[in-house]
Amino acid sequence: MTLFCFTVTGLHEMDEYIQAQLLLAALNITTHVLRPGGTFLAKIFRGRDVTLLYTQLKMFFNSVVVTKPRSSRNSSIGKS
């Protein structure tokens, strides 16, 4: 298991962008090293472009499951 993370800046749009770029980089690596049927787990900031990210993930995986932990803040839903 590999953990990719960054320090949140507090600027929501900037954090969304950085997180999305980090996710796409991790996805790129994952497509080369993950065994068929393997699992890719990612935390995604739910912002404007979240639908695009889900679409990109669905191109590589048969199943994409989205959950929101009960312990997360309502403000983490983002501006869709």
N, CA, C and O atoms as a Tinker XYZ file with bonds, in Angstrom:
   320  protein
     1  N      0.849000   -1.175000    0.000000    73     2
     2  CA     0.000000    0.000000    0.000000    64     1     3
     3  C      0.892000    1.235000    0.000000    63     2     4     5
     4  O      1.890000    1.297000    0.718000    81     3
     5  N      0.527000    2.187000   -0.793000    73     3     6
     6  CA     1.267000    3.436000   -0.889000    64     5     7
     7  C      0.345000    4.578000   -0.494000    63     6     8     9
     8  O     -0.838000    4.583000   -0.834000    81     7
     9  N      0.890000    5.529000    0.218000    73     7    10
    10  CA     0.107000    6.679000    0.646000    64     9    11
    11  C      0.653000    7.926000   -0.038000    63    10    12    13
    12  O      1.820000    8.279000    0.130000    81    11
    13  N     -0.201000    8.584000   -0.808000    73    11    14
    14  CA     0.136000    9.862000   -1.428000    64    13    15
    15  C     -0.655000   10.924000   -0.674000    63    14    16    17
    16  O     -1.871000   10.798000   -0.530000    81    15
    17  N      0.000000   11.947000   -0.199000    73    15    18
    18  CA    -0.740000   13.006000    0.475000    64    17    19
    19  C      0.009000   14.327000    0.306000    63    18    20    21
    20  O      1.169000   14.365000   -0.104000    81    19
    21  N     -0.686000   15.389000    0.632000    73    19    22
    22  CA    -0.085000   16.710000    0.557000    64    21    23
    23  C     -0.631000   17.541000    1.705000    63    22    24    25
    24  O     -1.639000   17.189000    2.318000    81    23
    25  N      0.034000   18.626000    1.985000    73    23    26
    26  CA    -0.419000   19.529000    3.029000    64    25    27
    27  C     -1.499000   20.435000    2.452000    63    26    28    29
    28  O     -1.274000   21.135000    1.465000    81    27
    29  N     -2.656000   20.416000    3.069000    73    27    30
    30  CA    -3.778000   21.245000    2.612000    64    29    31
    31  C     -3.428000   22.708000    2.843000    63    30    32    33
    32  O     -2.931000   23.079000    3.906000    81    31
    33  N     -3.696000   23.544000    1.823000    73    31    34
    34  CA    -3.344000   24.963000    1.911000    64    33    35
    35  C     -4.432000   25.798000    2.578000    63    34    36    37
    36  O     -4.163000   26.875000    3.110000    81    35
    37  N     -5.677000   25.284000    2.543000    73    35    38
    38  CA    -6.803000   26.066000    3.041000    64    37    39
    39  C     -7.513000   26.819000    1.929000    63    38    40    41
    40  O     -8.601000   27.356000    2.136000    81    39
    41  N     -6.903000   26.861000    0.749000    73    39    42
    42  CA    -7.531000   27.461000   -0.431000    64    41    43
    43  C     -8.220000   26.318000   -1.176000    63    42    44    45
    44  O     -7.567000   25.520000   -1.848000    81    43
    45  N     -9.552000   26.249000   -1.047000    73    43    46
    46  CA   -10.306000   25.076000   -1.486000    64    45    47
    47  C    -10.040000   24.709000   -2.943000    63    46    48    49
    48  O     -9.771000   23.544000   -3.236000    81    47
    49  N    -10.107000   25.671000   -3.864000    73    47    50
    50  CA    -9.896000   25.356000   -5.280000    64    49    51
    51  C     -8.481000   24.863000   -5.541000    63    50    52    53
    52  O     -8.276000   23.952000   -6.343000    81    51
    53  N     -7.513000   25.457000   -4.874000    73    51    54
    54  CA    -6.120000   25.027000   -5.026000    64    53    55
    55  C     -5.952000   23.604000   -4.495000    63    54    56    57
    56  O     -5.309000   22.770000   -5.133000    81    55
    57  N     -6.528000   23.335000   -3.334000    73    55    58
    58  CA    -6.434000   21.998000   -2.749000    64    57    59
    59  C     -7.105000   20.954000   -3.635000    63    58    60    61
    60  O     -6.577000   19.855000   -3.804000    81    59
    61  N     -8.266000   21.288000   -4.205000    73    59    62
    62  CA    -8.947000   20.370000   -5.130000    64    61    63
    63  C     -8.049000   20.051000   -6.314000    63    62    64    65
    64  O     -7.918000   18.890000   -6.702000    81    63
    65  N     -7.431000   21.072000   -6.888000    73    63    66
    66  CA    -6.578000   20.890000   -8.058000    64    65    67
    67  C     -5.372000   20.018000   -7.723000    63    66    68    69
    68  O     -5.066000   19.073000   -8.451000    81    67
    69  N     -4.688000   20.330000   -6.628000    73    67    70
    70  CA    -3.507000   19.559000   -6.226000    64    69    71
    71  C     -3.896000   18.107000   -5.974000    63    70    72    73
    72  O     -3.205000   17.187000   -6.411000    81    71
    73  N     -5.000000   17.908000   -5.271000    73    71    74
    74  CA    -5.441000   16.553000   -4.954000    64    73    75
    75  C     -5.802000   15.796000   -6.226000    63    74    76    77
    76  O     -5.469000   14.618000   -6.350000    81    75
    77  N     -6.467000   16.435000   -7.163000    73    75    78
    78  CA    -6.842000   15.780000   -8.417000    64    77    79
    79  C     -5.600000   15.395000   -9.212000    63    78    80    81
    80  O     -5.550000   14.299000   -9.771000    81    79
    81  N     -4.603000   16.263000   -9.277000    73    79    82
    82  CA    -3.369000   15.957000   -9.994000    64    81    83
    83  C     -2.623000   14.804000   -9.331000    63    82    84    85
    84  O     -2.074000   13.939000  -10.013000    81    83
    85  N     -2.606000   14.796000   -8.011000    73    83    86
    86  CA    -1.966000   13.712000   -7.266000    64    85    87
    87  C     -2.698000   12.397000   -7.510000    63    86    88    89
    88  O     -2.071000   11.350000   -7.675000    81    87
    89  N     -4.026000   12.457000   -7.532000    73    87    90
    90  CA    -4.833000   11.262000   -7.801000    64    89    91
    91  C     -4.544000   10.720000   -9.203000    63    90    92    93
    92  O     -4.388000    9.511000   -9.376000    81    91
    93  N     -4.472000   11.599000  -10.200000    73    91    94
    94  CA    -4.196000   11.150000  -11.569000    64    93    95
    95  C     -2.793000   10.564000  -11.689000    63    94    96    97
    96  O     -2.591000    9.603000  -12.431000    81    95
    97  N     -1.827000   11.122000  -10.976000    73    95    98
    98  CA    -0.472000   10.558000  -10.973000    64    97    99
    99  C     -0.477000    9.171000  -10.332000    63    98   100   101
   100  O      0.168000    8.248000  -10.830000    81    99
   101  N     -1.202000    9.033000   -9.234000    73    99   102
   102  CA    -1.305000    7.724000   -8.565000    64   101   103
   103  C     -2.010000    6.717000   -9.467000    63   102   104   105
   104  O     -1.620000    5.551000   -9.525000    81   103
   105  N     -3.040000    7.163000  -10.165000    73   103   106
   106  CA    -3.761000    6.292000  -11.091000    64   105   107
   107  C     -2.833000    5.832000  -12.221000    63   106   108   109
   108  O     -2.875000    4.670000  -12.625000    81   107
   109  N     -2.007000    6.730000  -12.724000    73   107   110
   110  CA    -1.052000    6.384000  -13.769000    64   109   111
   111  C     -0.103000    5.287000  -13.283000    63   110   112   113
   112  O      0.133000    4.310000  -13.994000    81   111
   113  N      0.433000    5.445000  -12.093000    73   111   114
   114  CA     1.328000    4.433000  -11.527000    64   113   115
   115  C      0.566000    3.125000  -11.307000    63   114   116   117
   116  O      1.061000    2.041000  -11.618000    81   115
   117  N     -0.636000    3.248000  -10.770000    73   115   118
   118  CA    -1.455000    2.080000  -10.443000    64   117   119
   119  C     -1.743000    1.226000  -11.672000    63   118   120   121
   120  O     -1.718000   -0.002000  -11.590000    81   119
   121  N     -2.011000    1.851000  -12.795000    73   119   122
   122  CA    -2.339000    1.089000  -14.005000    64   121   123
   123  C     -1.162000    0.240000  -14.477000    63   122   124   125
   124  O     -1.350000   -0.700000  -15.250000    81   123
   125  N      0.039000    0.559000  -14.025000    73   123   126
   126  CA     1.227000   -0.211000  -14.410000    64   125   127
   127  C      1.597000   -1.287000  -13.401000    63   126   128   129
   128  O      2.264000   -2.258000  -13.759000    81   127
   129  N      1.178000   -1.138000  -12.148000    73   127   130
   130  CA     1.646000   -2.081000  -11.124000    64   129   131
   131  C      0.534000   -2.903000  -10.461000    63   130   132   133
   132  O      0.819000   -3.934000   -9.851000    81   131
   133  N     -0.700000   -2.476000  -10.568000    73   131   134
   134  CA    -1.795000   -3.193000   -9.903000    64   133   135
   135  C     -2.156000   -4.440000  -10.700000    63   134   136   137
   136  O     -2.307000   -4.392000  -11.921000    81   135
   137  N     -2.292000   -5.550000   -9.994000    73   135   138
   138  CA    -2.701000   -6.794000  -10.639000    64   137   139
   139  C     -4.153000   -6.691000  -11.093000    63   138   140   141
   140  O     -4.938000   -5.949000  -10.503000    81   139
   141  N     -4.511000   -7.430000  -12.136000    73   139   142
   142  CA    -5.921000   -7.453000  -12.558000    64   141   143
   143  C     -6.823000   -7.854000  -11.393000    63   142   144   145
   144  O     -6.540000   -8.812000  -10.673000    81   143
   145  N     -7.903000   -7.115000  -11.222000    73   143   146
   146  CA    -8.813000   -7.374000  -10.114000    64   145   147
   147  C     -8.392000   -6.711000   -8.812000    63   146   148   149
   148  O     -9.066000   -6.856000   -7.792000    81   147
   149  N     -7.270000   -5.979000   -8.843000    73   147   150
   150  CA    -6.773000   -5.304000   -7.646000    64   149   151
   151  C     -7.648000   -4.123000   -7.258000    63   150   152   153
   152  O     -8.545000   -3.729000   -8.004000    81   151
   153  N     -7.385000   -3.569000   -6.101000    73   151   154
   154  CA    -8.184000   -2.475000   -5.559000    64   153   155
   155  C     -7.355000   -1.195000   -5.468000    63   154   156   157
   156  O     -6.216000   -1.211000   -5.001000    81   155
   157  N     -7.933000   -0.106000   -5.913000    73   155   158
   158  CA    -7.324000    1.225000   -5.813000    64   157   159
   159  C     -8.233000    2.040000   -4.915000    63   158   160   161
   160  O     -9.418000    2.194000   -5.213000    81   159
   161  N     -7.704000    2.562000   -3.828000    73   159   162
   162  CA    -8.480000    3.334000   -2.865000    64   161   163
   163  C     -7.947000    4.749000   -2.838000    63   162   164   165
   164  O     -6.740000    4.962000   -2.725000    81   163
   165  N     -8.849000    5.727000   -2.940000    73   163   166
   166  CA    -8.416000    7.129000   -2.969000    64   165   167
   167  C     -9.424000    8.001000   -2.237000    63   166   168   169
   168  O    -10.628000    7.747000   -2.258000    81   167
   169  N     -8.906000    9.027000   -1.595000    73   167   170
   170  CA    -9.758000   10.059000   -1.003000    64   169   171
   171  C     -9.849000   11.189000   -2.016000    63   170   172   173
   172  O     -8.833000   11.680000   -2.508000    81   171
   173  N    -11.062000   11.591000   -2.319000    73   171   174
   174  CA   -11.269000   12.609000   -3.347000    64   173   175
   175  C    -12.002000   13.804000   -2.753000    63   174   176   177
   176  O    -13.026000   13.637000   -2.090000    81   175
   177  N    -11.484000   15.010000   -2.986000    73   175   178
   178  CA   -12.214000   16.220000   -2.620000    64   177   179
   179  C    -13.345000   16.373000   -3.618000    63   178   180   181
   180  O    -13.107000   16.426000   -4.825000    81   179
   181  N    -14.556000   16.443000   -3.133000    73   179   182
   182  CA   -15.715000   16.506000   -4.027000    64   181   183
   183  C    -15.973000   17.945000   -4.441000    63   182   184   185
   184  O    -16.684000   18.687000   -3.764000    81   183
   185  N    -15.390000   18.319000   -5.551000    73   183   186
   186  CA   -15.530000   19.678000   -6.059000    64   185   187
   187  C    -16.166000   19.696000   -7.431000    63   186   188   189
   188  O    -16.865000   18.761000   -7.822000    81   187
   189  N    -15.918000   20.760000   -8.147000    73   187   190
   190  CA   -16.515000   20.972000   -9.466000    64   189   191
   191  C    -16.250000   19.850000  -10.456000    63   190   192   193
   192  O    -17.155000   19.453000  -11.190000    81   191
   193  N    -15.025000   19.330000  -10.491000    73   191   194
   194  CA   -14.624000   18.367000  -11.511000    64   193   195
   195  C    -14.678000   16.918000  -11.037000    63   194   196   197
   196  O    -14.084000   16.040000  -11.663000    81   195
   197  N    -15.378000   16.663000   -9.946000    73   195   198
   198  CA   -15.393000   15.311000   -9.394000    64   197   199
   199  C    -16.018000   14.308000  -10.360000    63   198   200   201
   200  O    -15.593000   13.153000  -10.393000    81   199
   201  N    -17.001000   14.709000  -11.137000    73   199   202
   202  CA   -17.631000   13.806000  -12.094000    64   201   203
   203  C    -16.623000   13.356000  -13.150000    63   202   204   205
   204  O    -16.637000   12.198000  -13.569000    81   203
   205  N    -15.761000   14.254000  -13.575000    73   203   206
   206  CA   -14.715000   13.917000  -14.537000    64   205   207
   207  C    -13.759000   12.884000  -13.937000    63   206   208   209
   208  O    -13.370000   11.932000  -14.613000    81   207
   209  N    -13.385000   13.067000  -12.682000    73   207   210
   210  CA   -12.508000   12.105000  -12.025000    64   209   211
   211  C    -13.164000   10.727000  -11.949000    63   210   212   213
   212  O    -12.514000    9.716000  -12.214000    81   211
   213  N    -14.441000   10.682000  -11.590000    73   211   214
   214  CA   -15.155000    9.405000  -11.523000    64   213   215
   215  C    -15.175000    8.741000  -12.896000    63   214   216   217
   216  O    -14.992000    7.528000  -12.998000    81   215
   217  N    -15.393000    9.516000  -13.941000    73   215   218
   218  CA   -15.414000    8.983000  -15.306000    64   217   219
   219  C    -14.059000    8.393000  -15.672000    63   218   220   221
   220  O    -13.983000    7.321000  -16.272000    81   219
   221  N    -12.995000    9.093000  -15.310000    73   219   222
   222  CA   -11.653000    8.593000  -15.605000    64   221   223
   223  C    -11.370000    7.302000  -14.844000    63   222   224   225
   224  O    -10.769000    6.379000  -15.395000    81   223
   225  N    -11.794000    7.228000  -13.592000    73   223   226
   226  CA   -11.591000    6.005000  -12.819000    64   225   227
   227  C    -12.370000    4.838000  -13.422000    63   226   228   229
   228  O    -11.880000    3.709000  -13.445000    81   227
   229  N    -13.570000    5.106000  -13.905000    73   227   230
   230  CA   -14.403000    4.049000  -14.498000    64   229   231
   231  C    -13.812000    3.506000  -15.788000    63   230   232   233
   232  O    -14.171000    2.409000  -16.216000    81   231
   233  N    -12.915000    4.251000  -16.414000    73   231   234
   234  CA   -12.243000    3.765000  -17.617000    64   233   235
   235  C    -11.262000    2.643000  -17.282000    63   234   236   237
   236  O    -10.961000    1.808000  -18.135000    81   235
   237  N    -10.763000    2.619000  -16.046000    73   235   238
   238  CA    -9.747000    1.650000  -15.653000    64   237   239
   239  C    -10.258000    0.542000  -14.744000    63   238   240   241
   240  O     -9.633000   -0.513000  -14.637000    81   239
   241  N    -11.388000    0.774000  -14.091000    73   239   242
   242  CA   -11.891000   -0.193000  -13.114000    64   241   243
   243  C    -13.336000   -0.564000  -13.416000    63   242   244   245
   244  O    -14.137000    0.285000  -13.807000    81   243
   245  N    -13.663000   -1.847000  -13.232000    73   243   246
   246  CA   -15.027000   -2.326000  -13.464000    64   245   247
   247  C    -16.016000   -1.719000  -12.478000    63   246   248   249
   248  O    -17.180000   -1.505000  -12.814000    81   247
   249  N    -15.560000   -1.445000  -11.279000    73   247   250
   250  CA   -16.437000   -0.931000  -10.235000    64   249   251
   251  C    -15.780000    0.270000   -9.555000    63   250   252   253
   252  O    -14.628000    0.199000   -9.126000    81   251
   253  N    -16.516000    1.360000   -9.464000    73   251   254
   254  CA   -16.063000    2.546000   -8.732000    64   253   255
   255  C    -17.121000    2.827000   -7.680000    63   254   256   257
   256  O    -18.276000    3.100000   -8.006000    81   255
   257  N    -16.725000    2.759000   -6.420000    73   255   258
   258  CA   -17.649000    2.957000   -5.301000    64   257   259
   259  C    -17.291000    4.262000   -4.609000    63   258   260   261
   260  O    -16.127000    4.510000   -4.295000    81   259
   261  N    -18.294000    5.092000   -4.376000    73   259   262
   262  CA   -18.093000    6.381000   -3.715000    64   261   263
   263  C    -18.827000    6.343000   -2.379000    63   262   264   265
   264  O    -20.021000    6.047000   -2.322000    81   263
   265  N    -18.107000    6.641000   -1.317000    73   263   266
   266  CA   -18.725000    6.714000    0.003000    64   265   267
   267  C    -18.282000    7.993000    0.684000    63   266   268   269
   268  O    -17.257000    8.578000    0.334000    81   267
   269  N    -19.057000    8.415000    1.649000    73   267   270
   270  CA   -18.719000    9.586000    2.462000    64   269   271
   271  C    -18.826000    9.160000    3.913000    63   270   272   273
   272  O    -19.923000    8.878000    4.394000    81   271
   273  N    -17.701000    9.109000    4.620000    73   271   274
   274  CA   -17.750000    8.696000    6.025000    64   273   275
   275  C    -18.669000    9.592000    6.855000    63   274   276   277
   276  O    -18.730000   10.803000    6.644000    81   275
   277  N    -19.374000    8.984000    7.791000    73   275   278
   278  CA   -20.259000    9.777000    8.659000    64   277   279
   279  C    -19.485000   10.820000    9.444000    63   278   280   281
   280  O    -20.032000   11.862000    9.803000    81   279
   281  N    -18.214000   10.547000    9.712000    73   279   282
   282  CA   -17.412000   11.472000   10.521000    64   281   283
   283  C    -16.910000   12.684000    9.742000    63   282   284   285
   284  O    -16.367000   13.611000   10.344000    81   283
   285  N    -17.077000   12.703000    8.407000    73   283   286
   286  CA   -16.580000   13.855000    7.647000    64   285   287
   287  C    -17.551000   15.031000    7.755000    63   286   288   289
   288  O    -18.751000   14.864000    7.975000    81   287
   289  N    -16.993000   16.201000    7.595000    73   287   290
   290  CA   -17.798000   17.419000    7.711000    64   289   291
   291  C    -18.684000   17.611000    6.496000    63   290   292   293
   292  O    -18.332000   17.186000    5.395000    81   291
   293  N    -19.827000   18.246000    6.683000    73   291   294
   294  CA   -20.713000   18.564000    5.558000    64   293   295
   295  C    -20.018000   19.498000    4.594000    63   294   296   297
   296  O    -20.278000   19.441000    3.392000    81   295
   297  N    -19.147000   20.350000    5.083000    73   295   298
   298  CA   -18.462000   21.300000    4.206000    64   297   299
   299  C    -17.504000   20.593000    3.263000    63   298   300   301
   300  O    -17.051000   21.196000    2.290000    81   299
   301  N    -17.181000   19.322000    3.527000    73   299   302
   302  CA   -16.267000   18.598000    2.650000    64   301   303
   303  C    -16.938000   18.145000    1.367000    63   302   304   305
   304  O    -16.272000   17.606000    0.484000    81   303
   305  N    -18.244000   18.353000    1.245000    73   303   306
   306  CA   -18.949000   17.976000    0.032000    64   305   307
   307  C    -18.479000   18.821000   -1.129000    63   306   308   309
   308  O    -18.470000   18.342000   -2.263000    81   307
   309  N    -18.094000   20.038000   -0.897000    73   307   310
   310  CA   -17.574000   20.909000   -1.947000    64   309   311
   311  C    -18.679000   21.568000   -2.737000    63   310   312   313
   312  O    -19.866000   21.376000   -2.472000    81   311
   313  N    -18.259000   22.352000   -3.713000    73   311   314
   314  CA   -19.195000   23.089000   -4.557000    64   313   315
   315  C    -19.312000   22.359000   -5.883000    63   314   316   317
   316  O    -18.397000   22.448000   -6.702000    81   315
   317  N    -20.394000   21.646000   -6.125000    73   315   318
   318  CA   -20.554000   20.909000   -7.381000    64   317   319
   319  C    -21.374000   21.699000   -8.352000    63   318   320
   320  O    -21.617000   21.242000   -9.469000    81   319
